[in-house]
Amino acid sequence: MNTLETKTQTKQQNSLEMKNIIKKFGSGHTEITALKDINFAIQPGEFVAIIGPSGSGKSTFLTIAGGLQTPTSGQILIGNSDFTNLSEKKRSEARLKEIGFILQGTNLIPFLKVEDQFKFIDQVEKRKFQTDRFNELLKSLDILELKKKMPRDLSGGEKQRVAIAKALYNNPAVILADEPTAALDTDHAYDVVKLLAQEAHDKQKATIMVTHDPRMVSFADRVLAMEDGILVEKEISDYMEKV
């Protein structure tokens, strides 16, 4: 069993827990085991970086953690809820309320201006436009001047920053970020990771960032390496020496 011992063992309730997660693709002689008996937990206010090369299982881990894929076996707990056994409808509702996804694809609605992307979220939630939260996020990501623009008028990096703001806008309990800085220049990449760390620490959000960039781990509380489908605890200093 691959049991990952964390450095934050307390009596605090975990925001997200994964127990004995196995994920296989294919069958017979083409079967591949992407995740091998993963045990993982993260608490409110904790920022965890998962680093590893392409194809190591990082993105599979993240999509299973957020319920976008189902594991072959194992259990996922979000707070006190068993996410594994929810119906697809209930899982979708839980994702909307509890999880903020930052994916490599921006998933912006092509026919809505930037500001209207956020107003649409409020319409779904049946509440007024959260003006202060909107302005706070866009200002922190240096994109406030883009609020009246259409997605087609944005650069790839600008789209990514809008998508990051959307993921944080609903104040989710858990933030799952898959290579959030991949399309960004160095300065904006650091701004994004600092914002994720700030959201985690100041607002008690459990935040997992998948990255292949060792420069970004300095803001994390823990660093794990995904090695052939197995999570291994690492020292942050191990990666800082390579920067």
C-alpha positions in Angstrom: 0.0 0.0 0.0 1.3 3.5 -0.9 0.4 5.3 2.3 1.5 9.0 2.2 2.4 10.3 5.6 1.5 14.0 5.8 3.3 16.6 8.0 0.0 18.2 9.1 -1.6 15.5 11.2 -4.1 17.4 13.5 -7.6 16.9 14.7 -8.9 19.4 12.0 -11.4 18.0 9.5 -9.8 17.3 6.1 -11.3 19.3 3.2 -10.4 16.5 0.8 -9.4 12.9 1.4 -8.5 10.2 -1.1 -8.4 6.6 0.2 -6.7 3.8 -1.7 -7.4 5.3 -5.1 -6.5 3.2 -8.1 -7.1 4.3 -11.6 -6.7 2.0 -14.6 -7.1 2.6 -18.3 -7.6 0.0 -21.0 -7.9 -3.7 -20.4 -5.9 -6.9 -21.0 -2.4 -6.4 -22.3 -3.1 -2.7 -23.0 -4.1 -2.0 -19.4 -2.3 0.9 -17.8 -2.4 1.8 -14.0 -2.2 5.6 -13.9 -2.7 5.9 -10.1 -1.4 3.2 -7.8 -3.2 3.0 -4.4 -3.1 6.7 -3.6 -3.8 7.9 -0.1 -3.9 11.7 0.3 -5.4 14.3 2.6 -5.5 18.1 2.6 -6.8 20.4 5.3 -8.5 23.9 5.1 -5.8 26.6 4.6 -3.2 24.3 3.2 -1.5 24.8 -0.2 0.0 21.6 -1.7 2.0 21.5 -4.9 2.2 18.3 -6.9 5.2 18.2 -9.2 6.2 15.7 -11.9 6.8 15.2 -15.6 4.1 14.8 -18.2 2.5 11.4 -18.2 3.3 10.7 -14.5 -0.4 10.8 -13.4 -0.7 14.4 -12.1 -3.7 15.5 -14.2 -5.5 12.1 -13.6 -5.0 12.6 -9.9 -6.5 16.1 -10.0 -9.6 15.2 -12.2 -10.4 12.3 -9.9 -10.0 14.4 -6.8 -12.6 16.8 -8.3 -15.0 14.1 -9.5 -14.4 14.8 -13.2 -13.3 11.1 -13.5 -14.2 8.2 -11.3 -11.5 5.9 -9.8 -11.3 2.3 -10.7 -11.4 1.7 -6.9 -11.1 3.7 -3.7 -13.0 6.5 -1.9 -13.0 10.3 -2.1 -14.3 12.4 0.7 -15.1 16.1 0.4 -15.6 17.3 3.9 -18.0 14.8 5.5 -19.5 13.7 2.1 -18.6 10.5 0.3 -18.0 12.0 -3.2 -17.4 8.6 -4.7 -21.0 7.3 -4.4 -22.9 10.5 -5.3 -25.1 10.4 -8.4 -23.8 12.4 -11.4 -26.4 15.1 -10.6 -25.4 15.4 -7.0 -21.7 15.3 -7.9 -22.2 18.2 -10.4 -24.0 20.2 -7.7 -21.2 19.5 -5.3 -18.5 20.5 -7.8 -20.3 23.8 -8.4 -20.5 24.7 -4.8 -17.4 23.1 -3.2 -14.7 23.0 -5.9 -12.9 25.6 -8.0 -11.3 24.1 -11.1 -8.4 25.8 -12.9 -7.8 23.6 -15.9 -5.3 23.9 -18.8 -8.3 24.7 -21.1 -9.8 28.1 -20.1 -13.5 27.0 -20.7 -14.7 30.6 -21.1 -18.1 31.1 -22.7 -17.2 32.5 -26.1 -20.2 34.8 -26.5 -20.0 36.5 -23.1 -17.8 39.5 -22.1 -15.4 38.9 -19.2 -17.7 40.7 -16.7 -20.7 38.7 -17.9 -18.9 35.4 -17.4 -19.1 36.2 -13.7 -22.6 37.5 -13.7 -23.6 34.2 -15.3 -22.2 32.4 -12.2 -24.3 34.7 -10.0 -27.4 33.9 -12.0 -26.9 30.2 -11.6 -26.4 30.8 -7.8 -29.5 33.1 -7.8 -27.8 36.0 -6.1 -26.7 39.6 -6.9 -23.5 40.3 -8.8 -20.6 40.1 -6.3 -19.0 43.4 -7.4 -16.4 43.7 -4.7 -15.2 40.1 -5.1 -15.1 40.5 -8.9 -13.1 43.7 -8.8 -10.7 42.3 -6.1 -9.9 39.2 -8.1 -9.4 40.9 -11.5 -7.3 43.6 -9.9 -5.1 41.0 -8.2 -4.6 39.3 -11.5 -3.9 42.6 -13.4 -6.9 42.1 -15.7 -9.4 44.6 -14.4 -9.2 46.6 -17.7 -10.3 43.5 -19.6 -13.8 43.3 -18.0 -15.7 44.6 -21.1 -13.7 42.5 -23.6 -14.8 39.3 -25.4 -12.8 36.1 -25.0 -11.8 36.3 -28.7 -10.0 39.6 -28.0 -7.9 38.2 -25.2 -4.4 36.7 -25.4 -3.9 33.1 -24.2 -2.4 34.4 -20.9 -5.2 36.8 -20.4 -7.8 34.1 -20.9 -6.0 31.9 -18.4 -6.1 34.7 -15.8 -9.8 35.2 -16.4 -10.4 31.5 -15.9 -8.4 31.6 -12.7 -10.5 34.4 -11.4 -13.7 32.5 -12.3 -12.5 29.4 -10.4 -11.9 31.5 -7.3 -15.0 33.7 -7.6 -17.5 31.3 -5.9 -15.3 31.0 -2.8 -15.0 27.2 -3.1 -13.7 25.1 -0.2 -11.3 23.3 -2.5 -9.3 24.7 -5.3 -7.8 22.3 -7.9 -5.3 23.9 -10.3 -3.8 22.0 -13.2 -0.7 23.8 -14.6 -2.3 27.2 -13.9 0.9 29.1 -15.0 1.6 27.2 -18.2 0.4 30.0 -20.5 1.8 32.9 -18.4 5.0 34.8 -18.4 7.2 34.6 -15.3 5.9 37.7 -13.6 2.2 36.8 -14.0 3.0 33.2 -13.1 4.4 34.3 -9.8 1.3 36.6 -9.2 -1.0 33.7 -9.8 0.7 31.3 -7.5 1.0 34.0 -4.8 -2.8 34.6 -5.2 -3.5 30.9 -4.8 -1.4 30.7 -1.7 -3.1 33.8 -0.3 -6.6 32.4 -1.0 -5.6 29.2 0.8 -4.1 30.8 3.9 -6.4 33.8 4.3 -9.7 32.1 3.4 -8.9 28.6 4.7 -9.2 27.0 1.3 -7.6 23.6 0.6 -5.6 24.2 -2.6 -3.8 21.7 -4.8 -1.6 22.9 -7.6 -0.3 20.5 -10.2 2.8 21.8 -11.9 6.0 20.8 -13.7 7.7 24.1 -12.9 9.9 23.8 -9.7 10.0 27.6 -9.5 6.4 27.7 -8.3 6.8 25.4 -5.2 8.3 28.1 -3.0 4.8 29.3 -2.1 3.5 25.8 -1.1 3.2 24.3 2.4 3.9 20.8 1.1 5.4 19.4 -2.1 4.6 15.9 -3.4 6.1 14.3 -6.4 4.0 12.1 -8.7 6.3 9.2 -9.8 4.8 6.6 -12.0 1.4 6.9 -10.4 2.7 7.0 -6.8 2.8 10.2 -4.6 6.0 10.7 -2.7 6.5 13.4 -0.1 9.3 15.8 -0.9 11.2 18.6 0.8 10.5 22.1 -0.7 14.2 22.8 -0.4 14.9 19.9 -2.8 13.3 21.8 -5.6 14.4 25.3 -4.5 18.0 24.2 -5.0 17.2 23.6 -8.7 15.7 27.0 -9.4 
